[in-house]
Amino acid sequence: MTEFEKHLLSVREVFINFPNRIQKLEQDLKKADMEIMDLMHVIEFKSLNAFEGFKLCKQVQEARRRRRAIKDELDFFEPIKSLLSTAGKPSDHHINKTIGSVRKIEMHHKTRTYKMRVRKDLQKLIKEVNE
């Protein structure tokens, strides 16, 4: 494969495959949200024994983790969407800004934490997971 072909494949990846991937991820996010809502309604309306409660809790955890992975990937596409919406050929400045934004998102994902908003008593559980 020539260098020219490699570069053209990269262009196709950004301008054709990325928009398709973004659309798929947005659909997957909606589906995950609806699944979580279904599970939460079962928890709300049904009396559960310990086994059923644990099983549903694990299903919520799995769905939330899948949702988080989708959202994390969509985070990287956000600055790329801006690049794709540029009228005409994107400038060197716009491309460099997009690269910088992607690097910043990557650093944020590596150092991300969650601060409890209401249930402050649960914060110690989150800290134990991250340590």
TAURJO-V312376 format. One record per backbone hydrogen bond with DSSP energy under -1.0 kcal/mol. CO is the residue of the C=O (numbers start at 1). NH is the residue of the N-H. Records with the same first field share a line. If there is no record, write none. Layout:
CO->NH  NH
This chain:
2->6
3->7
4->8
5->9
6->10
7->11
8->12
9->13
10->14
11->15
12->16  17
13->18
16->20
17->21
18->22
19->23
20->24
21->25
22->26
23->27
24->28
25->29
26->30
27->31
28->32
29->33
30->34
31->35
32->36
33->37
34->38
35->39
36->40
37->41
38->42
39->43
40->44
41->45
42->46
49->53
50->54
51->55
52->56
53->57
54->58
55->59
56->60
57->61
58->62
59->63
60->64
61->65
62->66
63->67
64->68
65->69
66->70
67->71
68->72
69->73
70->74
71->75
72->76
73->77
74->78
77->81
78->82
79->83
80->84
81->85
83->86
91->95
92->96
93->97
94->98
95->99
96->100
97->101
98->102
99->103
100->104
101->105
102->106
103->107
104->108
105->109
106->110
107->111
118->120
119->122
120->123
122->125  126
123->127
124->128
125->129
126->130
127->131
